[in-house]
């Protein structure tokens, strides 16, 4: 299976200043760091980037900031999906003008369209851009699962829909996509802990949260598996499992923002309704990073 955006895509967090404004300088510093530490691509303004609390103006400026910061060392994907098709079309056009390399579109949340509605939503947005599109299925957040049949239909009939981030956790569904989608359609894991199992059924990589902390190791794991070194990949997967679990002891992105703050980045501020961890929760994250050798 091809990997159109590389093997390790980092779902990038959004730094804020102490008064809650987007910290564009710190976003640029973080993006440059990630591009040098295992990330083949950065996904800006996704779930992990707190997209629901960002304005369109902030998103567009972030897209431009990250494109400029990585200087071609990593691809940049813009999270332009929403539950309003027209709005997503407009934001996608603005993102394309920023020079991003692709678009990520999440399954519409809250309004719960039918599978036909999902098809028309994604097809309409994709047809409004020349950029390659990464679909994003995350029923745990959207309350709606996009079926394998709908994914394959989109992959087959809309030329620039080239990949999906699958975070359903349903290996049977993911296997069906890998089995029936066109050979050049890419399936990315949307869950760090399921990266290796998804690679085993035909996936090509991961849209990762933990790669903020362990990007080089995750890159090594994916590359090892894809080159046939299953034992190395398995050993890395098992070593990294505590980190994968630790990044979700609280609602994402609270743990990873806390971890990166402990590693020297100004990422300790969340926008409401997300809040910072308690002192005890922060100590748990700190202990994990220390035990695994990151601190």
C-alpha positions as CSV (number, residue, x, y, z in Angstrom):
1,X,0.0,0.0,0.0
2,X,1.3,3.5,-0.9
3,X,1.8,6.2,1.7
4,X,0.9,9.4,0.0
5,X,1.7,11.6,3.0
6,X,4.5,9.5,4.4
7,X,4.4,6.9,7.2
8,X,4.2,9.0,10.3
9,X,1.8,12.0,10.4
10,X,1.7,13.9,13.6
11,X,-1.6,15.4,14.7
12,X,-0.1,18.6,15.9
13,X,-1.1,20.3,19.1
14,X,-1.8,24.1,19.1
15,X,0.2,26.2,21.6
16,X,-1.5,29.1,23.3
17,X,-0.2,32.1,25.2
18,X,-1.0,32.5,28.9
19,X,-4.0,34.7,28.0
20,X,-5.4,32.0,25.6
21,X,-4.3,33.5,22.2
22,X,-2.7,31.2,19.6
23,X,1.1,31.3,20.0
24,X,2.2,31.3,16.4
25,X,5.9,31.6,17.2
26,X,5.7,28.5,19.4
27,X,3.7,26.7,16.8
28,X,6.5,27.4,14.3
29,X,9.1,26.1,16.8
30,X,7.2,23.0,17.5
31,X,6.5,22.3,13.8
32,X,10.2,22.6,13.0
33,X,11.1,20.3,15.8
34,X,8.6,17.6,14.7
35,X,9.8,17.8,11.1
36,X,13.3,16.9,12.4
37,X,12.1,14.2,14.7
38,X,10.3,11.5,12.8
39,X,7.3,13.2,11.4
40,X,6.8,12.9,7.6
41,X,3.8,15.2,7.8
42,X,2.0,17.4,10.2
43,X,-1.8,17.6,10.5
44,X,-2.8,21.1,11.6
45,X,-6.1,22.0,13.3
46,X,-7.3,18.5,13.8
47,X,-8.8,17.0,17.0
48,X,-5.4,17.2,18.8
49,X,-5.0,20.8,17.6
50,X,-8.2,21.8,19.4
51,X,-9.9,22.7,16.2
52,X,-13.4,23.3,17.7
53,X,-12.1,26.2,19.6
54,X,-10.1,27.8,16.8
55,X,-11.6,30.5,14.5
56,X,-11.2,30.2,10.8
57,X,-8.8,33.1,10.8
58,X,-6.6,31.4,13.4
59,X,-6.7,28.2,11.4
60,X,-5.6,29.9,8.2
61,X,-2.8,31.7,9.9
62,X,-1.7,28.4,11.5
63,X,-1.6,26.7,8.2
64,X,0.6,29.4,6.7
65,X,2.8,29.4,9.8
66,X,3.5,25.7,9.8
67,X,4.1,25.6,6.0
68,X,6.7,28.3,6.4
69,X,8.2,26.7,9.5
70,X,8.8,23.2,8.1
71,X,10.5,24.5,4.9
72,X,9.5,21.4,2.9
73,X,11.0,19.0,5.4
74,X,7.5,17.6,6.1
75,X,4.2,17.7,4.4
76,X,1.4,19.9,5.9
77,X,-2.2,18.8,6.0
78,X,-4.9,21.3,6.9
79,X,-7.9,20.1,9.0
80,X,-10.7,21.8,7.2
81,X,-13.6,19.4,8.0
82,X,-16.7,20.5,9.8
83,X,-20.3,19.5,10.0
84,X,-21.3,22.1,7.5
85,X,-20.3,21.3,3.9
86,X,-20.3,24.8,2.6
87,X,-18.2,26.0,5.4
88,X,-15.7,23.2,4.8
89,X,-15.5,24.1,1.1
90,X,-14.7,27.7,1.9
91,X,-12.1,26.8,4.5
92,X,-10.5,24.3,2.2
93,X,-10.1,26.9,-0.5
94,X,-8.4,29.2,2.0
95,X,-6.1,26.4,3.1
96,X,-5.1,25.6,-0.4
97,X,-4.0,29.2,-0.9
98,X,-1.7,28.8,2.1
99,X,0.4,26.2,0.3
100,X,-0.6,23.1,2.3
101,X,0.0,19.7,0.8
102,X,-3.3,18.1,1.6
103,X,-6.6,18.3,3.4
104,X,-8.0,16.2,6.3
105,X,-11.8,16.0,6.5
106,X,-13.5,14.6,9.6
107,X,-16.8,12.8,9.5
108,X,-19.5,15.5,10.3
109,X,-20.3,15.5,14.0
110,X,-23.6,16.2,15.8
111,X,-25.9,16.3,12.8
112,X,-25.5,12.5,12.0
113,X,-26.0,12.4,8.3
114,X,-26.8,9.1,6.5
115,X,-24.1,7.3,4.6
116,X,-25.4,8.9,1.4
117,X,-25.1,12.3,3.1
118,X,-21.5,11.4,4.1
119,X,-20.7,10.5,0.5
120,X,-22.1,13.7,-0.9
121,X,-20.4,15.8,1.8
122,X,-16.9,14.5,1.2
123,X,-17.3,14.4,-2.6
124,X,-18.5,18.0,-2.7
125,X,-15.5,19.2,-0.6
126,X,-13.0,17.1,-2.5
127,X,-14.2,18.4,-5.8
128,X,-13.7,22.0,-4.7
129,X,-9.9,21.5,-4.4
130,X,-7.0,20.1,-6.4
131,X,-5.3,18.9,-3.2
132,X,-5.3,15.2,-2.1
133,X,-7.8,14.4,0.7
134,X,-7.4,12.4,3.8
135,X,-10.7,11.3,5.3
136,X,-11.0,10.9,9.0
137,X,-13.4,8.4,10.7
138,X,-13.6,8.8,14.5
139,X,-17.0,7.6,15.7
140,X,-16.0,7.9,19.3
141,X,-16.0,11.7,18.8
142,X,-18.5,12.2,16.0
143,X,-21.2,9.6,17.2
144,X,-21.3,8.4,13.6
145,X,-19.3,5.6,11.9
146,X,-18.5,5.9,8.2
147,X,-18.9,2.3,6.9
148,X,-16.2,0.5,4.9
149,X,-18.6,0.5,1.9
150,X,-18.9,4.3,2.0
151,X,-15.1,4.7,2.3
152,X,-14.5,2.4,-0.6
153,X,-17.1,4.2,-2.7
154,X,-15.4,7.5,-2.1
155,X,-12.0,6.0,-2.8
156,X,-13.3,4.5,-6.0
157,X,-15.2,7.5,-7.4
158,X,-13.5,10.7,-6.2
159,X,-9.9,10.8,-7.6
160,X,-8.3,13.1,-5.1
161,X,-9.6,11.2,-2.0
162,X,-6.5,9.2,-1.5
163,X,-6.5,8.0,2.1
164,X,-8.3,7.6,5.3
165,X,-7.4,8.0,9.0
166,X,-9.3,5.2,10.6
167,X,-10.0,5.6,14.3
168,X,-13.0,3.4,14.6
169,X,-11.0,0.7,16.4
170,X,-12.8,-1.9,14.3
171,X,-10.2,-4.1,12.7
172,X,-12.8,-6.0,10.7
173,X,-14.0,-2.8,9.1
174,X,-10.4,-1.6,8.5
175,X,-9.5,-5.0,7.0
176,X,-12.4,-4.7,4.6
177,X,-11.3,-1.3,3.4
178,X,-7.8,-2.6,2.8
179,X,-9.2,-5.6,0.9
180,X,-11.6,-3.8,-1.3
181,X,-10.3,-0.2,-1.9
182,X,-8.2,0.6,-4.9
183,X,-4.5,-0.5,-4.5
184,X,-3.3,3.1,-4.3
185,X,-5.8,4.1,-1.6
186,X,-4.0,4.5,1.8
187,X,-5.2,3.5,5.2
188,X,-3.6,5.2,8.2
189,X,-4.2,4.1,11.8
190,X,-5.9,6.8,13.9
191,X,-4.9,5.2,17.1
192,X,-1.3,4.8,18.2
193,X,-1.9,1.5,20.0
194,X,-3.4,-0.1,16.9
195,X,-0.8,1.0,14.4
196,X,1.0,-2.4,14.2
197,X,-2.3,-4.4,13.9
198,X,-3.5,-2.1,11.2
199,X,-0.1,-2.4,9.4
200,X,-0.6,-6.1,9.5
201,X,-3.9,-6.0,7.6
202,X,-2.6,-3.5,5.0
203,X,-2.3,-0.1,6.5
204,X,0.6,2.2,5.6
205,X,1.2,4.3,8.7
206,X,-0.2,6.3,11.5
207,X,-1.7,9.7,12.3
208,X,-0.1,9.9,15.7
209,X,-0.4,11.8,18.9
210,X,2.5,10.0,20.7
211,X,4.9,11.0,17.9
212,X,5.2,14.4,19.5
213,X,7.3,12.6,22.2
214,X,8.6,9.5,20.3
215,X,8.5,10.4,16.7
216,X,11.7,8.7,15.7
217,X,10.8,5.4,17.4
218,X,7.4,5.3,15.9
219,X,8.9,6.1,12.5
220,X,11.4,3.2,13.0
221,X,8.5,0.9,14.0
222,X,6.5,1.6,10.9
223,X,9.4,1.5,8.6
224,X,10.6,-1.7,10.1
225,X,7.3,-3.4,9.5
226,X,6.9,-2.2,6.0
227,X,10.4,-3.4,5.1
228,X,9.7,-6.9,6.5
229,X,11.4,-6.6,9.9
230,X,8.4,-7.7,11.9
231,X,10.3,-8.6,15.1
232,X,11.8,-5.1,15.4
233,X,8.4,-3.5,14.8
234,X,6.8,-5.8,17.4
235,X,9.5,-5.0,20.0
236,X,9.1,-1.2,19.4
237,X,5.3,-1.5,19.6
238,X,5.5,-3.3,22.9
239,X,8.0,-0.8,24.3
240,X,5.9,2.1,23.3
241,X,2.5,0.8,24.6
242,X,2.8,2.6,28.0
243,X,3.3,5.9,26.2
244,X,0.4,5.2,23.8
245,X,-1.8,4.5,26.9
246,X,-0.4,7.5,28.8
247,X,-1.3,10.0,26.1
248,X,-5.0,9.1,26.7
249,X,-5.3,9.0,30.5
250,X,-7.2,12.2,30.1
251,X,-9.1,13.7,27.1
252,X,-6.7,14.2,24.1
253,X,-4.8,16.6,23.8
254,X,-4.4,17.3,27.5
255,X,-1.8,14.7,28.2
256,X,0.3,15.3,25.1
257,X,0.3,19.1,25.7
258,X,1.4,18.5,29.2
259,X,4.1,16.1,28.1
260,X,5.5,18.6,25.5
261,X,5.4,21.3,28.2
262,X,7.5,19.1,30.4
263,X,9.9,18.6,27.4
264,X,10.4,22.4,27.1
265,X,7.6,23.7,24.9
266,X,5.0,26.4,25.8
267,X,2.0,24.0,25.5
268,X,0.5,24.0,29.0
269,X,-2.5,26.2,28.1
270,X,-5.8,24.7,26.9
271,X,-8.9,26.5,25.6
272,X,-12.1,25.9,27.5
273,X,-13.9,23.6,27.7
274,X,-10.6,21.7,28.0
275,X,-8.7,22.4,31.2
276,X,-5.1,21.7,32.4
277,X,-4.5,18.5,34.4
278,X,-4.4,18.4,38.2
279,X,-1.0,18.4,39.9
280,X,-1.4,14.7,40.5
281,X,-2.3,14.0,36.9
282,X,0.7,16.0,35.7
283,X,3.0,14.0,38.1
284,X,1.7,10.8,36.5
285,X,2.6,12.0,33.0
286,X,6.0,13.2,34.3
287,X,6.7,9.9,35.9
288,X,5.8,8.1,32.7
289,X,8.1,10.2,30.6
290,X,10.9,9.8,33.1
291,X,10.5,6.0,33.3
292,X,10.6,5.7,29.5
293,X,13.7,7.8,29.2
294,X,12.2,10.9,27.7
295,X,13.0,13.2,30.7
